[in-house]
Amino acid sequence: MSILAVGTVALDSIETPFGAAEDVLGGSATYITLAARYLTDPVRLVGVVGHDFPVAYRQRLQNSGVDLDGLEVDEEGRTFAWEGRYHYDLNERETLATHLNVLDAFEPVIPDAYRSSGIVCLGNLHPTTQRDVLAQVEAPRLTICDTMNFWISSTPDALRETLSLVDALIINGAEARELADEPNLILAAREIRAMGPEILVIKKGEHGALLFADDVIFSAPAYPLEDICDPTGAGDAFMGGFAGYLAQRSTIDVEALKTAVIYGSAMASFVVERFGPERLYDLGPTEIHQRLDAFRDLSTIPVYPDGHGLVMDVSR
């Protein structure tokens, strides 16, 4: 099943306690498509770049199997650029500079060939822009949305209108708490799902992820990594893995959603091992399956013996 990702394509400059990188390929649509393309085909990207976007990056995406017919090039402008710094708590980042450049006037136009895509992934864009995308697609099987604190605080009404139209929302814990105005994530999830999305995933970084669907709450672990370099784009890669797995399934039920969370977590775990999307370029099937098996082992709960392991006083 086809996947359409609409979002940013960026040049990122990143500092972490483990090094720095300048003008690496970034953006939500980039990470979503690079992760999803391991799991389904075709994977389509809609975004905008400027005249300064390196030809090598475009070739990287194309060589990876990403359909770039929806990538607009503004020859008069410069590519969206973000500069950020992470400290030892990699769940927190400091934005040093944001240069919207061509993104400031970006109005996505979905090519005719993309409009029937089965799964639509709305990367982190203005809620009105996300809604404009939904108006251009033809009855997708699943719509998945991302947002951020900036839109939650500055465009609450527009965001709520968008959320009323999507099937799934994937956000982090801080965003969930702010969106629901509720510190408890379980209660926050209830409030957010009442806004529209029947499926909600709350990412918790190194503490895993929570899935809320139907009456089920599913908790997935994070992969314990020794080599951690840069978490930029991990959340978008999660969406790509999540959507990519669901694109394979004939039925999207709770069990499929649980497995999709594991696939999303696995793809996100690769991203943090290098700066930018480097690890997503050349993953092999064996490497991906080994990571998925590791998640399965992390999640396995032993079968309780008789008595559930309780020490019972039988003399009473």
DRENDREN-745647 format. One line per 2 residues: number of its first residue (from 1); their letters; for each residue x negated, z, y of N, C-alpha, C. Coordinates in steps of 0.2 Angstrom, whole numbers. Each point is the difference from the previous one (the first is absolute). Layout:
% residues N
NUM	A	X Z Y X Z Y X Z Y ~ ...
***
This chain:
% residues 316
1	MS	-4 0 -6 4 0 6 -4 0 6 ~ 2 -4 5 -4 0 6 0 6 5
3	IL	-5 1 3 0 6 5 -2 -3 7 ~ 3 2 5 -1 -2 7 -2 7 4
5	AV	-6 -1 3 -3 6 4 0 -2 7 ~ 3 3 4 0 -1 7 -3 6 4
7	GT	-6 -1 3 -3 6 3 -6 -3 4 ~ -5 5 1 -6 -2 4 -5 -3 -4
9	VA	-4 -4 3 -7 -2 -2 -5 2 5 ~ -5 4 -1 -3 3 5 -8 0 -1
11	LD	-3 2 5 -8 1 -1 -1 8 2 ~ -2 3 -5 -1 8 0 -7 2 1
13	SI	-1 4 4 -6 4 1 0 7 -2 ~ -3 2 -5 1 7 -3 -6 4 0
15	ET	1 7 1 -5 5 -1 3 5 -4 ~ -4 2 -5 1 5 -5 -6 4 -1
17	PF	1 6 -3 -6 4 -1 -5 -3 -5 ~ 2 -6 -3 -4 -3 -5 -3 -7 3
19	GA	1 -1 6 -3 -7 3 5 -3 5 ~ -2 -6 2 4 -3 5 0 -8 -2
21	AE	6 -3 3 0 -7 -1 4 -3 6 ~ -2 -6 2 2 -3 6 4 -7 -1
23	DV	5 -1 2 4 -6 0 1 -2 -7 ~ 2 4 -5 2 -1 -7 7 -3 0
25	LG	2 -4 -5 6 -2 -1 5 6 -1 ~ 6 0 4 5 5 -1 7 -2 1
27	GS	4 5 1 7 -2 2 5 1 -6 ~ 6 2 1 4 2 -5 2 -6 -5
29	AT	1 -6 3 2 -6 -4 -6 -2 -5 ~ -6 1 3 -6 -1 -4 -1 4 -6
31	YI	1 7 1 -1 4 -6 6 0 -5 ~ 6 -1 3 6 -1 -5 -1 -6 -4
33	TL	-2 -6 3 0 -6 -4 -6 0 -5 ~ -6 3 2 -6 0 -5 2 5 -6
35	AA	4 5 1 1 4 -5 6 -3 -5 ~ 5 -3 3 5 -3 -4 -2 -6 -4
37	RY	-4 -3 2 -2 -7 -3 -3 1 -7 ~ -2 6 -2 -2 1 -6 5 1 -5
39	LT	6 1 2 6 2 -4 6 -6 0 ~ 0 -4 5 5 -5 0 -2 -6 4
41	DP	4 -5 0 -2 -7 3 7 -3 2 ~ 1 -3 6 -5 -1 5 1 7 5
43	VR	-6 1 4 0 5 5 -1 -3 6 ~ 5 1 5 0 -4 6 -1 5 6
45	LV	-4 -3 5 -2 5 6 3 -4 6 ~ 3 4 4 2 -2 7 -3 5 5
47	GV	-4 -3 5 -4 4 5 -2 -4 5 ~ -4 3 4 -3 -4 6 -8 2 1
49	VG	-4 -5 1 -7 2 2 -2 -5 6 ~ -6 2 3 -2 -4 6 -6 -4 -2
51	HD	-2 -4 5 -6 -5 -1 -6 3 -3 ~ -1 7 1 -6 4 -2 1 2 -7
53	FP	5 -2 -4 1 3 -7 -5 -4 -4 ~ -5 3 -4 -5 -3 -3 3 -5 -6
55	VA	-3 -6 0 2 -5 -5 -1 3 -7 ~ -5 4 -1 -2 3 -6 5 5 -3
57	YR	4 3 5 5 5 -2 6 -4 -3 ~ 2 -6 4 5 -4 -2 -1 -3 -7
59	QR	-6 -2 -1 -2 -3 -7 0 6 -5 ~ -1 6 2 0 5 -5 7 1 -3
61	LQ	5 0 5 7 1 -2 2 -6 -4 ~ -1 -6 2 2 -6 -3 -3 0 -8
63	NS	-7 2 0 -3 0 -7 3 5 -4 ~ 3 5 3 3 6 -4 7 -2 -2
65	GV	2 -6 2 7 -2 -2 6 2 4 ~ -2 2 6 5 2 5 2 -7 4
67	DL	7 -1 0 3 -6 3 0 2 8 ~ -4 -4 4 -1 1 7 4 -5 4
69	DG	5 -4 -3 4 -4 5 3 3 5 ~ 1 7 0 4 3 5 -5 4 5
71	LE	-6 -1 -1 -5 3 5 -1 -5 6 ~ 3 3 6 -1 -3 6 -7 1 3
73	VD	-2 -5 3 -7 0 4 2 -1 7 ~ -1 5 4 0 -1 8 -7 -2 3
75	EE	-1 -6 1 -6 -2 3 -2 3 7 ~ 5 2 3 -1 3 7 -2 7 0
77	GR	1 4 -6 0 7 0 -5 2 -5 ~ -1 7 0 -5 3 -4 4 4 -6
79	TF	-3 1 -5 4 4 -6 1 7 1 ~ 5 3 -2 2 7 0 -6 4 -2
81	AW	-3 5 3 -6 4 -2 2 7 1 ~ -3 4 -5 1 7 0 -6 3 -1
83	EG	-2 6 3 -6 4 -1 2 7 -1 ~ -2 3 -6 1 6 -2 -5 4 -3
85	RY	1 7 1 -5 4 -3 3 6 -5 ~ -3 0 -6 2 6 -4 -5 5 0
87	HY	3 6 -2 -4 6 -1 0 2 -7 ~ -3 6 -2 0 1 -7 7 1 -3
89	DL	5 2 4 6 -1 -3 3 -7 1 ~ -1 -4 -5 2 -7 1 7 -1 1
91	NE	4 5 -1 8 -1 1 1 -1 8 ~ -5 3 4 1 -1 7 -5 -5 3
93	RE	3 -4 5 -5 -5 3 2 0 7 ~ -6 -2 4 1 0 7 -1 -7 2
95	TL	5 -2 4 0 -7 3 -4 0 6 ~ -6 -4 0 -4 -1 6 2 -5 4
97	AT	3 -6 -2 2 -5 4 5 -5 -4 ~ 5 -2 3 5 -5 -3 1 -6 5
99	HL	-2 -6 -2 0 -6 4 6 -4 -3 ~ 6 0 3 5 -4 -3 -1 -7 0
101	NV	-3 -3 5 -2 -7 1 6 -4 -2 ~ -1 -5 -5 5 -5 -2 7 4 -3
103	LD	-1 6 -2 5 3 -3 5 2 5 ~ -2 1 6 5 2 5 6 -4 1
105	AF	-1 -7 -1 6 -4 1 2 -3 -7 ~ -2 3 -5 1 -3 -7 8 0 -2
107	EP	3 -6 -1 7 0 -2 -1 -4 -7 ~ 1 3 -5 -1 -3 -7 5 -5 -1
109	VI	-2 -6 -2 4 -6 -2 -1 -1 -8 ~ 5 2 -4 -1 -1 -7 1 -7 -2
111	PD	-5 -3 -3 0 -7 -2 6 -1 -5 ~ 3 -6 0 6 -1 -5 -2 1 -7
113	AY	-6 -1 -2 -2 1 -7 0 7 -2 ~ -1 5 5 -1 7 -1 7 4 0
115	RS	5 -4 3 6 4 1 4 3 -6 ~ -1 -3 -6 3 2 -6 -4 4 -4
117	SG	-6 3 3 -4 5 -3 4 6 -4 ~ -2 2 -6 4 5 -3 -1 7 2
119	IV	-6 2 2 -2 6 3 -3 -1 7 ~ 3 4 5 -3 -1 7 -3 7 2
121	CL	-6 0 2 -4 6 2 -1 -1 7 ~ 3 5 4 0 0 7 -6 5 2
123	GN	-6 -3 2 -5 5 2 1 3 7 ~ -5 4 2 1 4 6 1 -4 6
125	LH	6 -2 2 1 -3 6 6 3 4 ~ 1 -2 6 6 2 4 6 0 -4
127	PT	4 5 0 6 0 -4 5 -6 1 ~ 0 -3 6 4 -5 2 -3 -7 -3
129	TQ	-7 0 0 -3 -6 -3 2 0 -8 ~ -1 6 -3 2 0 -7 7 -2 -1
131	RD	5 2 4 7 -2 0 0 -8 1 ~ -3 -3 4 0 -7 1 -2 -4 -6
133	VL	-5 3 -4 -2 -3 -6 5 0 -5 ~ 4 6 -1 5 1 -4 6 -5 1
135	AQ	1 -2 6 5 -5 2 -2 -7 -2 ~ -6 -1 -2 -3 -7 -1 0 -1 -8
137	VE	0 5 -4 -1 -1 -7 7 0 -4 ~ 0 -3 -6 7 -1 -3 1 5 -6
139	AP	3 5 1 2 5 -5 -6 1 -5 ~ -5 3 2 -5 3 -4 2 5 -5
141	RL	-3 0 -6 2 5 -5 -2 7 2 ~ -5 1 4 -2 6 3 -4 0 6
143	TI	2 4 5 -4 0 6 -3 7 1 ~ -7 0 2 -4 6 0 -3 0 7
145	CD	1 6 3 -2 1 7 -6 6 1 ~ -4 -1 5 -5 5 2 1 1 7
147	TM	-1 6 3 0 1 7 -6 5 1 ~ 0 3 6 -5 5 2 2 4 6
149	NF	-3 5 1 2 6 5 1 -3 7 ~ -3 -5 2 1 -3 6 7 -3 1
151	WI	2 -4 -5 7 -3 0 5 6 -1 ~ -1 5 -4 4 5 -1 2 4 7
153	SS	-5 1 4 0 4 6 3 -5 6 ~ -3 -6 0 2 -4 6 6 -5 -1
155	TP	2 -1 -6 6 -5 -1 4 3 -5 ~ 3 6 0 3 3 -5 7 -4 -2
157	DA	3 -2 5 7 -3 -1 -1 -7 -3 ~ -5 -4 2 -2 -6 -3 -2 1 -7
159	LR	-4 5 -2 -2 1 -6 5 2 -5 ~ 5 4 2 6 2 -4 4 -6 -2
161	ET	0 -4 5 4 -7 -1 -3 -4 -6 ~ -7 0 1 -3 -4 -5 0 4 -7
163	LS	0 6 0 0 4 -7 7 -1 -3 ~ 5 -1 4 7 -1 -3 0 -6 -4
165	LV	-5 -5 1 0 -7 -3 -4 0 -6 ~ -5 4 -1 -5 -1 -5 2 4 -7
167	DA	-3 -2 -5 1 4 -7 -5 5 -1 ~ -6 0 3 -5 5 -2 -4 1 6
169	LI	-3 6 1 -4 2 5 -6 3 -3 ~ -6 -1 3 -6 3 -3 -4 2 6
171	IN	-1 7 1 -3 3 5 -4 6 -2 ~ -4 3 5 -4 6 -3 4 6 2
173	GA	-3 6 -2 4 6 1 1 2 7 ~ -5 -1 5 1 2 7 5 -5 3
175	EA	0 -6 -2 6 -4 3 7 2 -3 ~ 0 2 -6 6 2 -3 3 6 4
177	RE	-4 5 1 2 6 3 2 -2 7 ~ -4 -4 4 2 -2 7 7 -4 0
179	LA	1 -4 -5 6 -5 0 6 5 -1 ~ -1 5 -5 6 4 -1 1 6 4
181	DE	-6 1 4 0 7 4 1 6 -5 ~ -4 -1 -6 1 5 -5 -7 1 -3
183	PN	-2 7 0 -7 1 -3 0 -1 -8 ~ 6 2 -3 0 0 -8 1 -8 -2
185	LI	-5 -2 -4 1 -7 -2 6 -2 -4 ~ 2 5 -4 6 -1 -4 6 -1 4
187	LA	1 4 5 6 0 5 -1 -6 4 ~ -6 -2 2 -2 -5 4 2 -7 -3
189	AR	-1 0 -7 1 -6 -4 8 -1 0 ~ 4 5 0 7 0 0 3 -3 6
191	EI	-3 2 6 2 -2 7 -2 -8 0 ~ -6 -2 -2 -2 -6 1 4 -5 -4
193	RA	1 2 -6 4 -5 -5 8 -1 3 ~ 2 5 4 7 0 3 0 -5 5
195	MG	-6 -2 3 -1 -5 5 1 -7 -3 ~ -1 -1 -6 1 -7 -3 -4 -1 -6
197	PE	-7 1 0 -4 -2 -6 2 4 -6 ~ 2 -3 -6 2 3 -6 -6 3 -4
199	IL	-6 -4 2 -6 2 -3 -5 2 5 ~ -3 6 -1 -5 3 5 -6 2 -4
201	VI	-6 -2 2 -6 2 -2 -4 4 5 ~ -2 6 -1 -4 3 5 -7 1 -3
203	KK	-5 -3 4 -7 0 -2 -3 7 3 ~ -4 3 -5 -3 6 2 -8 0 0
205	GE	-3 -6 0 -7 -1 0 -3 2 -6 ~ -5 5 0 -3 2 -6 4 5 -4
207	HG	6 1 2 5 4 -4 5 -4 -3 ~ 0 -7 0 4 -4 -4 6 -2 4
209	AL	6 -1 -3 5 -3 3 7 2 -3 ~ 5 0 4 7 2 -3 5 -5 1
211	LF	3 -2 -6 5 -5 0 7 4 0 ~ 5 -3 4 7 3 0 4 -7 -1
213	AD	4 1 -5 4 -6 -2 6 3 -4 ~ 6 -3 1 6 3 -3 0 8 1
215	DV	0 4 -6 0 7 0 -7 2 -2 ~ -5 -4 0 -6 2 -3 -6 1 5
217	IF	-4 5 -1 -6 1 3 -6 -1 -4 ~ -4 -5 1 -6 -1 -4 -6 1 4
219	SA	-5 4 -3 -6 2 3 -6 -4 -4 ~ -4 -4 4 -6 -3 -3 -6 3 3
221	PA	-5 1 -4 -6 3 2 -4 -6 4 ~ -5 3 3 -5 -5 3 -6 0 -5
223	YP	-4 -6 1 -6 -1 -5 -6 4 3 ~ -3 4 -4 -5 4 2 -7 -4 1
225	LE	-1 -2 6 -6 -5 1 -6 4 2 ~ -6 -2 -2 -7 2 2 -2 -4 6
227	DI	1 -6 0 -2 -5 5 5 -1 5 ~ 0 3 6 5 0 5 -3 -3 6
229	CD	2 -6 2 -3 -3 6 4 0 6 ~ 6 -3 -1 5 -2 6 7 -1 -3
231	PT	4 4 3 7 0 -2 5 -5 4 ~ -3 -4 4 4 -4 4 3 -6 -5
233	GA	6 -1 1 4 -5 -4 2 3 -7 ~ -2 6 -1 3 2 -7 7 0 -1
235	GD	4 3 6 7 0 -1 3 -7 0 ~ -3 -5 3 3 -7 -1 -2 -3 -7
237	AF	-6 2 -2 -1 -2 -7 5 3 -5 ~ 2 6 1 5 4 -4 6 -5 0
239	MG	2 -2 6 7 -4 0 -1 -6 -4 ~ -6 -3 1 -1 -6 -4 0 1 -7
241	GF	-3 5 -3 0 1 -7 7 2 -2 ~ 4 4 4 6 2 -1 5 -6 -1
243	AG	0 -4 5 4 -6 0 -2 -5 -5 ~ -7 -1 -1 -2 -5 -6 2 2 -6
245	YL	0 7 -2 3 1 -7 7 -1 0 ~ 4 2 5 7 -1 0 2 -7 -1
247	AQ	-4 -5 3 1 -7 0 0 -2 -8 ~ -3 3 -4 -1 -2 -7 6 2 -4
249	RS	4 5 3 6 3 -4 6 -4 1 ~ 4 0 -6 6 -3 1 6 4 2
251	TI	-2 7 0 5 5 2 -4 5 4 ~ 2 2 6 -3 5 4 4 6 -1
253	DV	-2 4 -5 3 7 -1 -5 5 2 ~ 2 7 -1 -4 5 1 -7 0 -4
255	EA	1 -2 -6 -6 0 -4 -5 -5 3 ~ 3 -6 2 -5 -5 3 -3 2 6
257	LK	4 4 4 -2 3 7 -6 5 -2 ~ 1 4 -5 -5 5 -1 -7 -4 -2
259	TA	1 -5 -4 -7 -4 -2 -2 -3 6 ~ 4 -3 4 -2 -3 6 -5 5 5
261	VI	2 6 0 -3 5 4 -7 0 -3 ~ -1 0 -6 -7 1 -4 -4 -6 2
263	YG	3 -6 0 -3 -6 1 -3 0 8 ~ 5 2 4 -2 1 7 -6 4 1
265	SA	1 6 -3 -6 5 0 -6 -3 -2 ~ 0 -3 -6 -6 -3 -2 -3 -5 5
267	MA	4 -5 2 -3 -4 5 -3 3 6 ~ 4 5 3 -3 4 5 -6 3 -1
269	SF	-1 3 -6 -6 3 -2 -7 -4 0 ~ 1 -6 -1 -5 -5 0 -3 -1 8
271	VV	5 0 4 -1 -2 7 -5 5 3 ~ 1 7 -1 -4 5 3 -7 0 -2
273	ER	-2 -4 -5 -7 0 -3 -5 -4 4 ~ 3 -4 5 -5 -5 4 4 0 7
275	FG	-4 -3 5 2 -1 6 5 -6 0 ~ 5 0 3 5 -6 1 3 -1 -7
277	PE	2 -6 -2 3 -2 -6 -5 -3 -5 ~ -6 2 1 -5 -3 -5 1 1 -7
279	RL	3 6 -2 1 1 -7 6 -4 -3 ~ 4 -3 5 6 -4 -3 -2 -7 -1
281	YD	-6 -2 2 -1 -7 -1 -1 -2 -7 ~ -4 4 -4 -2 -3 -6 1 5 -6
283	LG	6 3 0 2 5 -6 1 -4 -6 ~ -2 3 -6 2 -4 -6 5 4 -3
285	PT	4 -4 -5 5 3 -4 -2 7 -3 ~ -6 0 -3 -2 6 -4 -1 6 5
287	EI	-2 -1 6 -1 5 4 6 3 3 ~ 5 -4 1 7 2 2 3 4 -5
289	HQ	0 -3 -7 3 4 -5 -3 7 -2 ~ -7 0 1 -3 6 -1 2 5 6
291	RL	1 -2 6 2 5 5 8 2 -2 ~ 4 -5 -2 7 2 -2 0 5 -5
293	DA	-5 -1 -5 0 5 -6 -2 7 2 ~ -5 0 5 -2 6 3 6 4 3
295	FR	4 -4 4 6 3 3 5 3 -5 ~ 0 -4 -6 5 2 -5 -3 7 -3
297	DL	-6 0 -1 -3 7 -3 1 5 5 ~ -1 -1 6 1 5 5 7 3 0
299	ST	5 -4 -1 7 1 0 3 3 -6 ~ -4 0 -6 2 2 -6 1 8 0
301	IP	6 2 -2 2 7 -1 0 1 -8 ~ -4 5 -3 1 1 -7 7 2 -2
303	VY	2 -2 -6 6 2 -3 0 8 -1 ~ 5 3 2 0 8 -1 1 1 -7
305	PD	-4 5 -3 2 2 -7 6 5 0 ~ 2 2 -6 6 4 0 -1 6 4
307	GH	5 2 3 -1 6 5 -3 -1 7 ~ -2 -7 1 -2 -2 6 -6 4 2
309	GL	-4 2 -5 -6 4 2 1 7 3 ~ 6 2 0 1 7 3 -2 5 -5
311	VM	-2 6 3 -2 6 -4 7 4 0 ~ 3 1 -6 6 3 0 0 6 -4
313	DV	3 5 2 1 7 -3 6 0 -5 ~ -2 -1 -6 6 -1 -5 2 7 -3
315	SR	-3 5 3 2 7 -3 7 2 4 ~ 1 -3 5 6 2 4 7 -2 -3
***
